Amino acid sequence: MLQETLAGLALRAGGIYVDATFGRGGHSAALLEAIGPAGTLHALDRDPQACHAAQAQFSGRRNFYMHRRNFAELSAWAQEQQLLGRVDGILLDLGVSSPQFDDAERGFSFSNDGPLDMRMDPDSGESAAQWIARADAAEIAEVLWTYGEERASRRIARRIVETRQEVPLERTSQLAGLISSVMRGPRQKIHPATRSFQAIRIFINRELEALQAALRASLDLLAAGGRLAIISFHSLEDRLVKRFIRDGEGKSARSVAPNPYSASDAPGTASGLKSIGRYFPTDAECSMNPRARSAVLRVAERLS
């Protein structure tokens, strides 16, 4: 959805923009071309491989700045950079990037065997294998249900606890095989492990909490007329974004404390947003990139 994103941000030459999810630089490259040498682009990513890719790709660009930061830290980072109220556009492309997903060593996919890691920043926090080794059945089931809406969450959790008493679960193929053995009923269109892997990844990386923090920070970063563009890939993310924009369109400010097991509440905002629109990938894009089928782009503008 590159063209829709660029159009939604209403890019202008000489503006200040933030690509808060650099990935491998596809969006950043297009943003730099659109804003010209007079513009400034700051990119954030917590993945060290993404930062290395940025250095290799944009090392000669004087108006490009790469920061190894989680977008959950957007507010503190903006204060450090003295960018509060000065940013003309912020882009968030949520979820796992294709290079992360395709690298078996990162542990995001059950399609190829690899270490059961799933961390977007492999240098911090506990891996999926470490969490699975210590969490009790109730916690595992809660995560699978809350973040993956997995109906067999309790059966899967019990089997995980039973299995790890005999052998540690340290590989993606182990976990995927275990989940497949638990599932009952007719064969589904998606792999039996899809929802569970998604849930564990979201939990391990605290993705919804990071999104909540970034949404709250965006209003402080954006200048009047600045645009916020967010691409999400599942309903939990899109629900938070939708409510954030809706609550910014004239409703009174309110505060919602983040709950690590609940995605039902969006962060509170002060009024000052206008919804620009909601967009979906074209059939042509979906045929070229099947992963784009679930994508939703929402765009909002800072009013004051």
Backbone bond lengths (Angstrom), bond angles and torsions (degrees), N, CA, C in turn:
res aa  C-N    CA-C-N  psi(-1)  N-CA   C-N-CA  omega(-1)  CA-C   N-CA-C  phi
1 M - - - 1.456 - - 1.532 110.95 -
2 L 1.299 115.45 38.40 1.465 120.26 -174.78 1.523 112.01 -62.59
3 Q 1.312 116.95 -49.84 1.468 119.13 -176.25 1.520 111.91 -66.64
4 E 1.323 116.44 -38.06 1.463 119.57 177.72 1.539 110.63 -64.48
5 T 1.324 116.01 -37.17 1.467 120.32 179.63 1.521 111.20 -67.69
6 L 1.318 116.40 -45.07 1.467 120.55 179.48 1.529 110.45 -62.09
7 A 1.329 116.25 -42.84 1.463 119.61 179.02 1.528 110.76 -65.82
8 G 1.321 116.86 -39.62 1.454 120.42 -179.19 1.516 112.93 -64.80
9 L 1.322 116.80 -34.21 1.459 120.39 179.69 1.531 112.76 -75.41
10 A 1.330 116.82 -12.37 1.473 120.98 179.28 1.528 110.36 49.76
11 L 1.317 115.38 54.80 1.465 121.88 -173.72 1.523 111.93 -62.05
12 R 1.322 114.68 143.18 1.457 119.67 176.08 1.526 110.01 -132.73
13 A 1.287 116.46 143.02 1.456 121.23 178.94 1.523 109.95 -59.29
14 G 1.311 115.69 135.36 1.455 120.18 178.50 1.513 115.20 87.34
15 G 1.332 118.54 -0.12 1.456 121.09 -178.97 1.523 112.81 -79.98
16 I 1.314 114.87 170.82 1.462 121.91 176.83 1.524 107.88 -109.61
17 Y 1.340 116.20 124.71 1.458 120.81 -175.26 1.524 110.87 -131.19
18 V 1.335 115.03 155.77 1.457 121.96 -179.68 1.522 109.25 -128.64
19 D 1.328 116.02 117.76 1.460 121.49 169.88 1.519 105.87 -97.32
20 A 1.325 116.49 97.26 1.467 121.14 -171.41 1.519 113.38 -80.09
21 T 1.335 117.35 -3.84 1.471 122.20 178.61 1.527 107.87 -136.62
22 F 1.321 116.83 78.18 1.466 121.63 -171.57 1.528 112.87 -59.95
23 G 1.323 117.99 -43.40 1.463 120.41 -178.54 1.509 111.03 64.97
24 R 1.319 116.57 -110.48 1.457 120.66 175.45 1.528 111.85 -122.95
25 G 1.339 116.19 16.46 1.449 120.28 166.44 1.501 118.02 91.66
26 G 1.326 118.38 9.10 1.456 119.59 179.86 1.514 112.83 -62.38
27 H 1.324 116.23 -47.89 1.461 119.74 178.05 1.520 111.12 -68.03
28 S 1.324 117.21 -40.66 1.469 120.38 -178.07 1.524 111.56 -61.51
29 A 1.317 116.99 -40.46 1.458 120.09 179.52 1.525 110.99 -61.45
30 A 1.337 116.39 -43.30 1.462 120.19 179.52 1.526 111.29 -68.48
31 L 1.322 116.50 -37.57 1.464 119.94 178.25 1.522 111.04 -64.21
32 L 1.315 117.06 -44.32 1.464 120.50 -179.90 1.523 111.60 -61.54
33 E 1.316 116.38 -39.70 1.462 119.77 179.06 1.528 110.58 -64.88
34 A 1.326 116.59 -37.93 1.458 119.89 -175.90 1.527 112.75 -74.84
35 I 1.327 117.84 -36.88 1.465 119.65 -175.44 1.521 113.26 -86.87
36 G 1.332 116.52 -13.86 1.465 119.67 176.02 1.517 113.41 73.04
37 P 1.317 117.17 174.77 1.476 121.45 -176.74 1.520 113.58 -64.33
38 A 1.330 117.99 -21.53 1.464 120.39 179.74 1.525 112.00 -79.31
39 G 1.320 117.44 -16.49 1.460 121.26 179.82 1.516 111.51 -86.20
40 T 1.318 116.19 170.23 1.461 122.28 -179.86 1.519 109.51 -131.50
41 L 1.324 115.64 133.66 1.463 120.54 177.63 1.528 109.75 -124.12
42 H 1.317 115.06 124.25 1.459 121.98 172.40 1.529 107.69 -105.55
43 A 1.327 116.83 131.61 1.460 121.40 178.30 1.522 109.82 -119.04
44 L 1.325 115.57 141.08 1.455 121.68 178.81 1.517 109.65 -123.57
45 D 1.319 115.97 144.73 1.459 121.39 171.29 1.521 108.12 -165.14
46 R 1.314 116.50 139.47 1.467 119.66 179.37 1.521 112.99 -87.30
47 D 1.323 117.27 -9.52 1.461 122.55 -177.38 1.526 109.70 -84.47
48 P 1.336 119.51 120.65 1.464 120.35 179.99 1.524 113.27 -61.50
49 Q 1.328 117.29 -30.69 1.461 119.62 178.16 1.528 110.84 -66.08
50 A 1.322 116.94 -35.57 1.460 120.53 176.57 1.519 110.52 -65.15
51 C 1.319 116.77 -40.23 1.471 120.10 179.40 1.517 111.13 -65.75
52 H 1.310 117.62 -38.99 1.464 120.78 176.89 1.530 110.31 -64.13
53 A 1.335 116.20 -40.44 1.466 120.16 178.76 1.519 110.70 -63.53
54 A 1.327 117.27 -38.80 1.462 121.28 178.96 1.520 111.59 -64.14
55 Q 1.320 116.24 -41.89 1.458 119.99 179.34 1.518 111.10 -62.51
56 A 1.319 116.20 -40.61 1.457 120.20 -179.51 1.522 112.14 -70.27
57 Q 1.333 116.25 -36.22 1.461 120.56 -173.81 1.520 113.42 -84.46
58 F 1.326 117.10 -36.46 1.468 120.41 -170.90 1.531 113.80 -124.10
59 S 1.312 117.11 21.86 1.465 119.81 -175.48 1.533 112.70 -60.60
60 G 1.329 117.37 -25.29 1.458 119.84 -178.63 1.515 114.82 -92.12
61 R 1.322 117.15 0.71 1.466 120.14 -177.30 1.526 109.78 -92.85
62 R 1.309 116.03 115.76 1.465 120.66 -177.61 1.525 113.00 -76.46
63 N 1.317 116.75 -15.74 1.468 119.43 -179.61 1.522 112.06 -102.55
64 F 1.339 116.06 17.25 1.469 121.34 178.62 1.518 109.25 -119.80
65 Y 1.356 115.79 132.12 1.455 121.04 -179.17 1.522 109.34 -130.67
66 M 1.330 115.76 123.18 1.461 120.97 -179.88 1.516 109.56 -101.82
67 H 1.345 115.96 134.38 1.454 121.68 -178.76 1.526 108.94 -129.15
68 R 1.315 116.55 126.51 1.463 118.93 175.83 1.521 108.27 -83.69
69 R 1.310 115.25 90.64 1.463 122.10 -178.59 1.524 109.93 -145.29
70 N 1.295 115.30 148.99 1.455 122.76 171.18 1.528 107.78 -77.87
71 F 1.324 118.35 136.25 1.464 118.05 -178.96 1.523 112.53 -67.41
72 A 1.335 116.78 -8.03 1.457 119.58 171.16 1.523 110.56 -64.44
73 E 1.332 116.71 -22.98 1.463 122.70 -179.29 1.521 112.26 -95.06
74 L 1.306 116.55 20.75 1.458 120.69 -174.00 1.527 112.60 -58.57
75 S 1.312 117.60 -40.12 1.456 120.57 -178.08 1.526 111.57 -64.81
76 A 1.346 116.84 -51.16 1.467 120.46 -179.87 1.527 110.75 -62.76
77 W 1.338 116.19 -40.78 1.463 120.10 179.57 1.521 110.81 -62.02
78 A 1.325 118.15 -44.08 1.463 121.61 -178.73 1.527 111.19 -63.74
79 Q 1.312 116.40 -36.92 1.462 118.85 176.71 1.523 110.85 -64.84
80 E 1.326 116.41 -41.00 1.463 120.39 177.96 1.531 111.28 -61.88
81 Q 1.327 115.88 -37.86 1.463 121.29 -177.08 1.532 112.66 -88.06
82 Q 1.325 117.05 -1.65 1.460 122.90 -178.42 1.536 110.97 57.01
83 L 1.336 114.15 48.40 1.463 120.25 -177.29 1.532 113.33 -112.29
84 L 1.311 118.21 3.72 1.458 119.85 -178.89 1.525 110.84 -61.08
85 G 1.334 115.76 126.11 1.459 121.76 179.39 1.509 115.15 74.48
86 R 1.325 118.38 11.22 1.466 121.21 -175.53 1.524 113.73 -117.75
87 V 1.311 118.19 -6.30 1.463 121.77 -172.59 1.523 110.83 -86.77
88 D 1.330 116.23 134.01 1.464 121.76 -178.32 1.524 113.33 -91.17
89 G 1.326 117.19 -15.77 1.455 119.09 179.59 1.510 111.74 -169.19
90 I 1.340 115.61 141.20 1.464 122.60 178.01 1.521 108.79 -127.37
91 L 1.327 116.00 133.27 1.456 121.78 178.00 1.525 109.68 -117.37
92 L 1.331 114.98 131.29 1.461 122.14 172.47 1.523 107.97 -125.24
93 D 1.319 116.75 116.62 1.463 122.91 175.46 1.524 105.79 -110.92
94 L 1.317 116.94 99.14 1.456 122.26 -165.20 1.529 112.98 -79.72
95 G 1.320 114.01 163.58 1.456 120.38 176.08 1.514 113.75 90.21
96 V 1.322 115.26 -162.92 1.460 122.96 -176.48 1.522 109.58 -90.91
97 S 1.315 116.97 136.59 1.463 120.21 177.42 1.530 109.34 -75.64
98 S 1.318 116.45 158.40 1.468 120.34 -179.55 1.526 112.36 -59.19
99 P 1.347 119.97 -43.07 1.470 119.00 177.61 1.528 112.64 -60.79
100 Q 1.315 117.78 -38.00 1.458 120.09 176.67 1.516 110.69 -65.07
101 F 1.309 116.12 -44.37 1.462 121.41 -176.95 1.530 111.17 -66.31
102 D 1.329 116.52 -36.84 1.461 120.97 -174.83 1.522 113.08 -82.06
103 D 1.326 117.57 -14.45 1.461 121.55 -179.85 1.524 108.92 -87.08
104 A 1.321 117.45 107.24 1.467 121.38 -176.15 1.514 111.88 -59.96
105 E 1.324 117.85 -28.29 1.453 120.98 -177.85 1.531 112.45 -69.62
106 R 1.320 117.57 -16.24 1.467 119.87 179.20 1.535 111.83 -83.89
107 G 1.320 116.94 -19.28 1.461 120.15 173.21 1.505 116.45 79.17
108 F 1.329 118.58 18.23 1.460 120.39 -178.79 1.526 112.88 -83.80
109 S 1.313 116.97 -24.80 1.458 121.16 -171.49 1.524 111.49 -114.46
110 F 1.321 115.41 144.41 1.462 120.85 174.74 1.527 111.02 -90.61
111 S 1.329 117.79 -3.86 1.462 120.90 -177.01 1.522 112.12 -70.97
112 N 1.335 116.81 -33.10 1.458 121.55 178.88 1.519 109.07 -127.46
113 D 1.310 116.34 136.50 1.461 120.11 -176.93 1.525 111.52 -67.77
114 G 1.319 115.77 137.65 1.450 121.54 178.67 1.511 110.20 -166.54
115 P 1.318 117.47 176.33 1.465 120.39 177.71 1.523 110.68 -61.00
116 L 1.309 116.70 142.10 1.465 121.29 -178.94 1.527 108.28 -83.33
117 D 1.354 115.46 78.72 1.454 121.12 -174.06 1.523 111.70 -104.42
118 M 1.321 117.36 -72.26 1.467 125.70 175.52 1.529 114.51 73.59
119 R 1.310 119.47 7.01 1.459 120.24 178.81 1.523 110.81 -82.86
120 M 1.324 116.90 131.34 1.456 120.47 174.59 1.525 110.96 -70.82
121 D 1.321 116.43 -30.22 1.451 122.03 171.00 1.522 106.98 -113.97
122 P 1.341 118.15 99.38 1.465 120.27 -175.30 1.514 113.70 -69.25
123 D 1.335 117.50 -5.10 1.463 121.06 -178.78 1.526 113.17 -95.85
124 S 1.323 118.59 0.34 1.456 119.77 -177.99 1.518 111.26 -144.53
125 G 1.328 114.87 153.03 1.452 120.48 178.13 1.515 112.78 76.46
126 E 1.338 115.09 176.76 1.454 119.55 179.90 1.520 110.48 -94.58
127 S 1.307 115.57 148.71 1.458 121.13 179.08 1.520 110.13 -77.84
128 A 1.332 114.98 169.39 1.465 119.18 176.62 1.519 110.88 -61.26
129 A 1.334 116.84 -38.91 1.462 120.49 179.76 1.521 110.88 -63.51
130 Q 1.323 117.47 -41.07 1.464 120.85 179.57 1.526 110.98 -65.55
131 W 1.336 116.35 -40.77 1.461 118.80 179.49 1.525 111.10 -67.22
132 I 1.330 117.10 -43.73 1.465 121.35 179.96 1.523 110.58 -62.28
133 A 1.314 117.14 -30.94 1.462 120.75 -178.65 1.524 112.71 -72.67
134 R 1.343 117.92 -23.47 1.468 119.85 -175.09 1.523 114.60 -112.04
135 A 1.339 118.72 -25.65 1.470 121.43 -174.06 1.526 110.84 -71.51
136 D 1.339 116.57 145.72 1.461 119.07 176.30 1.527 109.64 -83.81
137 A 1.311 115.41 172.56 1.468 120.67 -174.37 1.516 112.02 -61.72
138 A 1.339 116.90 -37.29 1.464 119.86 -178.34 1.526 110.91 -64.99
139 E 1.326 116.97 -42.44 1.466 119.51 -179.91 1.519 111.48 -67.31
140 I 1.320 117.05 -42.42 1.465 120.38 179.29 1.526 110.23 -61.60
141 A 1.329 116.92 -45.12 1.460 120.50 -179.96 1.525 111.01 -62.77
142 E 1.323 117.25 -40.55 1.457 121.09 179.64 1.521 111.45 -62.08
143 V 1.325 116.82 -42.63 1.464 120.79 179.21 1.525 110.84 -65.24
144 L 1.325 117.27 -45.30 1.465 120.50 -178.87 1.524 111.77 -62.84
145 W 1.336 116.40 -37.51 1.458 119.40 -179.99 1.524 111.64 -75.96
146 T 1.331 117.43 -46.22 1.456 121.36 -173.99 1.520 112.09 -67.84
147 Y 1.311 117.29 -44.47 1.467 120.83 -174.14 1.528 113.83 -98.82
148 G 1.337 117.17 -13.48 1.467 119.42 -179.74 1.514 113.72 -124.43
149 E 1.341 116.76 -7.73 1.460 122.05 -176.63 1.528 110.40 49.85
150 E 1.344 114.14 42.12 1.463 121.35 -179.31 1.529 109.63 -85.12
151 R 1.332 116.07 114.91 1.467 120.93 -176.04 1.523 112.02 -67.68
152 A 1.316 116.91 -27.34 1.464 120.24 179.94 1.523 111.58 -93.42
153 S 1.324 116.73 25.42 1.462 120.69 -173.34 1.532 112.69 -58.09
154 R 1.316 118.06 -41.44 1.463 120.36 -177.71 1.513 111.55 -69.57
155 R 1.330 117.50 -41.05 1.461 120.22 178.72 1.530 110.34 -64.64
156 I 1.319 116.07 -42.22 1.460 119.87 179.39 1.524 110.56 -64.04
157 A 1.322 116.62 -43.30 1.465 120.84 -179.31 1.525 111.32 -62.19
158 R 1.327 116.31 -43.73 1.468 119.20 178.88 1.519 111.24 -62.32
159 R 1.337 116.71 -41.40 1.464 119.95 -179.72 1.527 111.34 -66.82
160 I 1.313 117.01 -36.39 1.470 120.35 177.04 1.521 110.11 -61.38
161 V 1.328 116.92 -47.77 1.464 120.86 -178.53 1.528 110.77 -64.28
162 E 1.329 117.46 -40.62 1.465 120.96 178.57 1.524 111.27 -64.54
163 T 1.333 116.21 -43.80 1.461 120.71 -175.77 1.523 112.24 -68.92
164 R 1.314 117.30 -41.42 1.465 119.82 -175.55 1.527 112.46 -67.35
165 Q 1.328 118.05 -16.41 1.456 120.82 175.28 1.518 111.71 -69.97
166 E 1.329 116.36 -22.09 1.460 121.31 -179.78 1.521 112.53 -104.46
167 V 1.335 116.67 -35.33 1.463 120.79 -178.54 1.524 108.91 -150.66
168 P 1.338 118.58 135.13 1.469 119.59 179.26 1.526 111.32 -67.67
169 L 1.325 116.23 143.03 1.461 121.84 177.28 1.527 107.67 -93.57
170 E 1.318 116.87 101.99 1.462 121.77 -172.98 1.520 113.77 -125.33
171 R 1.334 117.86 -3.19 1.465 121.68 -177.56 1.525 109.90 -125.22
172 T 1.326 115.00 148.43 1.467 119.40 179.03 1.528 111.69 -61.94
173 S 1.320 117.01 -36.37 1.464 120.01 -178.90 1.528 111.00 -66.68
174 Q 1.328 117.14 -33.99 1.468 120.32 176.91 1.518 110.92 -62.49
175 L 1.320 115.27 -50.18 1.465 119.10 -177.40 1.519 111.16 -66.30
176 A 1.320 117.28 -42.93 1.469 120.69 179.73 1.527 110.84 -61.80
177 G 1.332 116.51 -42.25 1.457 119.97 178.86 1.515 112.47 -65.83
178 L 1.328 116.21 -40.05 1.461 120.69 177.73 1.525 110.88 -60.64
179 I 1.322 116.57 -47.32 1.469 120.92 -178.98 1.525 110.49 -62.75
180 S 1.325 116.90 -42.79 1.461 120.94 179.85 1.533 111.04 -60.41
181 S 1.336 116.35 -36.99 1.463 119.72 -178.68 1.522 112.68 -70.64
182 V 1.336 116.16 -22.62 1.464 121.03 -178.24 1.518 111.85 -84.39
183 M 1.313 116.84 -32.61 1.459 121.00 -173.00 1.524 111.67 -66.48
184 R 1.333 114.81 141.05 1.457 121.34 -179.37 1.519 110.15 -119.00
185 G 1.307 115.11 171.19 1.457 119.63 175.41 1.520 112.83 86.74
186 P 1.343 116.26 -174.50 1.468 120.97 -177.50 1.528 111.80 -66.09
187 R 1.318 115.35 156.51 1.455 121.43 178.90 1.532 110.17 -62.68
188 Q 1.333 115.72 134.77 1.449 120.82 -179.10 1.527 111.10 -93.86
189 K 1.347 114.69 167.54 1.469 119.16 179.76 1.521 111.33 -69.71
190 I 1.339 117.04 -29.97 1.455 120.80 179.61 1.526 109.55 -105.15
191 H 1.317 115.58 159.90 1.462 120.93 179.14 1.534 109.01 -61.36
192 P 1.318 118.32 142.00 1.469 120.35 -178.38 1.529 114.00 -57.20
193 A 1.324 117.65 -25.29 1.462 120.58 -177.00 1.523 113.51 -89.95
194 T 1.320 118.16 -1.99 1.461 121.19 -173.32 1.517 112.45 -57.30
195 R 1.316 117.60 -52.66 1.467 120.68 -175.61 1.524 111.78 -67.20
196 S 1.311 116.37 -38.50 1.465 119.30 -179.02 1.516 111.43 -67.85
197 F 1.312 117.87 -42.67 1.458 120.69 178.24 1.524 110.51 -63.13
198 Q 1.328 116.90 -41.51 1.460 120.63 177.14 1.514 110.45 -60.77
199 A 1.317 116.94 -46.00 1.463 121.05 -177.10 1.522 111.56 -62.73
200 I 1.321 116.73 -46.26 1.464 120.56 -178.91 1.515 110.73 -64.09
201 R 1.326 116.74 -41.54 1.475 120.54 178.93 1.524 111.21 -61.56
202 I 1.316 116.91 -46.90 1.467 121.00 -179.85 1.526 110.41 -60.86
203 F 1.328 116.12 -42.41 1.461 120.22 -179.58 1.523 111.98 -67.35
204 I 1.316 117.06 -47.65 1.467 121.27 -177.32 1.520 111.14 -59.60
205 N 1.325 117.25 -38.41 1.464 121.38 -177.23 1.525 113.50 -94.36
206 R 1.336 117.37 1.56 1.455 121.95 -179.76 1.539 110.63 50.49
207 E 1.333 114.90 46.42 1.465 120.06 -171.49 1.521 113.28 -66.16
208 L 1.315 118.17 -39.97 1.454 119.30 -178.12 1.519 111.26 -72.34
209 E 1.327 116.90 -36.99 1.458 119.42 175.67 1.523 111.06 -64.51
210 A 1.355 115.94 -39.02 1.466 119.69 177.66 1.524 110.79 -63.87
211 L 1.334 116.63 -40.90 1.457 120.42 178.49 1.521 110.74 -63.57
212 Q 1.320 117.44 -43.35 1.462 120.54 178.62 1.527 110.82 -58.46
213 A 1.335 116.19 -44.53 1.466 120.43 -179.38 1.529 110.87 -64.67
214 A 1.330 117.24 -40.90 1.463 120.77 -179.69 1.521 111.56 -67.08
215 L 1.319 117.13 -38.75 1.459 120.16 178.30 1.525 110.95 -63.47
216 R 1.325 115.59 -44.71 1.461 118.60 178.52 1.524 110.84 -60.76
217 A 1.330 116.63 -39.94 1.461 120.82 -176.68 1.523 112.44 -71.91
218 S 1.323 117.25 -27.34 1.457 120.34 -172.17 1.524 112.80 -59.77
219 L 1.325 117.33 -37.28 1.458 119.95 -178.97 1.525 111.62 -65.76
220 D 1.334 116.32 -30.86 1.467 119.48 178.42 1.522 111.90 -77.09
221 L 1.328 116.96 -28.42 1.465 120.22 -179.10 1.522 112.32 -79.87
222 L 1.328 117.01 -40.05 1.455 121.03 -170.50 1.522 112.37 -72.25
223 A 1.316 114.33 137.73 1.461 120.78 170.57 1.520 108.29 -78.68
224 A 1.319 117.93 164.95 1.461 121.08 175.12 1.529 108.77 -57.39
225 G 1.329 116.48 129.92 1.447 121.41 -176.70 1.512 114.13 86.52
226 G 1.339 117.13 -4.75 1.460 120.60 177.93 1.515 111.19 -69.92
227 R 1.317 116.36 151.33 1.464 121.99 -175.57 1.530 111.87 -111.31
228 L 1.307 115.54 145.94 1.453 124.16 174.42 1.520 108.19 -118.71
229 A 1.330 116.81 121.29 1.466 122.02 179.69 1.521 108.92 -120.60
230 I 1.341 116.09 125.59 1.458 120.76 -176.03 1.521 109.75 -130.74
231 I 1.325 115.27 124.79 1.463 121.78 176.30 1.519 107.64 -104.90
232 S 1.313 117.14 119.83 1.467 121.63 178.55 1.522 109.49 -118.50
233 F 1.347 114.20 161.38 1.461 118.83 -173.55 1.528 113.88 -126.01
234 H 1.299 118.41 -0.57 1.460 119.07 172.29 1.515 109.56 -151.18
235 S 1.318 115.29 167.78 1.464 121.16 -168.04 1.522 113.55 -65.12
236 L 1.337 118.21 -31.77 1.462 119.59 -178.99 1.524 110.94 -63.13
237 E 1.317 116.34 -45.12 1.462 120.51 177.65 1.520 110.87 -65.38
238 D 1.322 116.25 -49.69 1.463 119.82 -175.24 1.523 111.34 -63.14
239 R 1.328 117.28 -32.50 1.460 120.46 178.23 1.527 111.25 -64.10
240 L 1.331 116.32 -42.40 1.456 120.07 177.76 1.521 111.44 -62.86
241 V 1.334 115.95 -44.30 1.461 120.45 -178.89 1.526 110.53 -65.20
242 K 1.317 116.10 -45.45 1.465 120.74 -179.26 1.522 111.05 -58.68
243 R 1.318 116.97 -46.25 1.465 120.55 -177.99 1.528 111.63 -69.59
244 F 1.310 116.11 -35.83 1.460 119.70 177.49 1.528 110.62 -60.63
245 I 1.327 116.14 -47.79 1.471 119.59 179.63 1.521 110.54 -66.27
246 R 1.310 116.59 -43.04 1.468 119.93 179.90 1.520 111.22 -61.36
247 D 1.328 116.41 -44.74 1.460 119.73 -178.35 1.523 111.70 -70.30
248 G 1.309 117.91 -19.28 1.454 121.78 177.18 1.511 113.32 -84.03
249 E 1.327 117.36 -7.11 1.460 120.66 -178.03 1.527 111.05 -94.27
250 G 1.344 115.79 54.43 1.454 119.16 171.10 1.499 116.25 105.16
251 K 1.342 118.61 -6.61 1.458 118.88 178.94 1.522 109.64 -80.89
252 S 1.333 116.08 154.49 1.456 120.17 -178.56 1.512 110.74 -67.72
253 A 1.339 115.79 154.11 1.453 120.96 -178.98 1.521 110.31 -65.39
254 R 1.318 116.96 145.99 1.448 121.89 174.41 1.524 108.36 -150.56
255 S 1.271 116.64 160.42 1.458 121.03 -177.10 1.511 109.60 -118.80
256 V 1.324 115.71 131.73 1.454 121.06 178.74 1.514 108.00 -125.12
257 A 1.306 117.77 119.22 1.460 120.81 179.73 1.520 109.58 -73.58
258 P 1.344 118.26 131.25 1.461 120.75 179.52 1.528 110.98 -61.97
259 N 1.307 117.17 136.15 1.454 123.18 176.48 1.517 107.89 -116.52
260 P 1.337 119.56 121.23 1.454 120.36 -175.35 1.511 113.97 -63.75
261 Y 1.346 118.69 -13.84 1.449 120.57 179.97 1.521 113.19 -113.83
262 S 1.331 116.54 10.60 1.458 118.91 -177.81 1.511 111.00 -133.76
263 A 1.333 115.83 128.96 1.456 120.46 175.66 1.517 110.54 -114.97
264 S 1.324 117.24 17.82 1.457 120.36 -174.04 1.517 112.84 -83.18
265 D 1.343 117.36 -17.09 1.459 119.88 -176.97 1.512 110.76 -113.90
266 A 1.307 116.27 133.24 1.458 120.97 174.78 1.515 108.93 -88.45
267 P 1.345 116.70 155.16 1.448 119.12 177.90 1.519 111.20 -65.60
268 G 1.312 117.35 146.99 1.460 121.02 178.76 1.510 111.55 -73.10
269 T 1.323 117.45 151.12 1.450 122.00 179.90 1.515 108.97 -140.26
270 A 1.298 115.11 159.88 1.455 119.20 168.59 1.521 107.52 -85.51
271 S 1.328 115.97 158.78 1.457 118.46 179.00 1.508 109.61 -65.39
272 G 1.310 117.55 156.08 1.448 121.32 179.65 1.501 114.67 140.22
273 L 1.331 117.87 17.72 1.457 122.11 177.63 1.529 110.48 -119.36
274 K 1.314 114.53 149.84 1.463 120.94 172.69 1.516 107.72 -129.77
275 S 1.322 116.42 127.54 1.455 120.37 177.80 1.530 109.88 -71.53
276 I 1.309 115.91 129.44 1.467 121.24 177.59 1.515 110.84 -92.76
277 G 1.329 116.50 -37.09 1.451 118.04 178.09 1.515 113.20 163.10
278 R 1.325 114.20 171.27 1.461 123.42 176.41 1.519 107.58 -123.25
279 Y 1.327 116.76 136.57 1.459 120.69 -172.97 1.525 110.09 -135.77
280 F 1.339 115.23 151.95 1.449 121.88 -179.86 1.530 109.63 -127.55
281 P 1.330 117.93 156.00 1.459 119.98 178.93 1.524 111.42 -67.30
282 T 1.308 115.82 150.51 1.458 120.75 178.37 1.521 109.99 -75.57
283 D 1.329 115.74 163.55 1.463 119.91 176.72 1.527 110.61 -60.60
284 A 1.327 116.08 -36.71 1.464 120.02 -179.96 1.527 111.00 -62.98
285 E 1.341 116.80 -42.51 1.464 119.64 179.71 1.525 110.79 -66.90
286 C 1.320 116.87 -40.18 1.456 120.09 -179.86 1.523 111.90 -64.51
287 S 1.328 116.67 -34.89 1.461 119.75 178.37 1.526 111.27 -69.15
288 M 1.329 116.19 -33.10 1.466 120.65 177.99 1.520 112.26 -81.01
289 N 1.332 116.75 -32.68 1.454 122.25 -177.91 1.521 109.34 -136.35
290 P 1.325 118.28 89.42 1.463 120.97 -176.88 1.522 113.92 -56.93
291 R 1.322 117.89 -26.29 1.462 120.61 -179.75 1.532 111.95 -66.76
292 A 1.314 116.81 -16.91 1.463 120.39 -178.93 1.523 112.59 -80.08
293 R 1.320 118.05 -8.36 1.466 120.44 -173.19 1.518 113.39 -59.07
294 S 1.320 117.36 -33.02 1.468 119.92 -177.23 1.524 113.17 -94.78
295 A 1.322 117.85 5.73 1.461 121.03 -174.87 1.530 112.17 -74.06
296 V 1.332 115.33 143.06 1.458 122.99 173.34 1.522 107.58 -133.88
297 L 1.311 116.73 128.85 1.460 121.76 176.69 1.518 108.63 -107.55
298 R 1.330 116.28 125.53 1.457 121.48 173.64 1.527 108.89 -119.35
299 V 1.317 115.47 138.17 1.461 121.92 -177.79 1.522 109.56 -126.79
300 A 1.323 116.37 136.12 1.458 122.26 177.67 1.505 109.59 -136.79
301 E 1.326 116.50 157.30 1.467 122.61 -178.61 1.516 110.28 -120.93
302 R 1.324 116.38 138.42 1.479 122.27 175.85 1.509 108.82 -77.97
303 L 1.311 116.76 124.85 1.463 120.36 -177.14 1.522 113.20 -89.90
304 S 1.326 116.97 -39.75 1.462 118.72 -177.00 1.508 110.56 -156.24
